[in-house]
């Protein structure tokens, strides 16, 4: 395995964990109109996990493109 592949595996595991850690307050009831549309502001750890998910997805995409060209 190359170094890029190893880093990509680590980033993918962290990305999956960060996605699983995110909490959805509305659930399936909002799909059928059971709950009103409310704006929830992210604070603290939830904000960190949200931004970490965005960064990890960008890193994963960049590593995939780099690995494609190498």
Residue pairs with C-beta under 8 A, 6 or more apart in sequence:
4 63
4 66
4 67
4 70
5 67
7 63
8 60
8 63
8 64
8 67
11 56
11 59
11 60
11 63
12 60
14 52
14 56
15 53
15 56
15 57
15 60
18 49
18 52
18 53
18 56
19 53
21 49
22 46
22 49
22 50
22 53
23 46
25 40
26 35
26 38
27 35
29 35
30 37
42 50
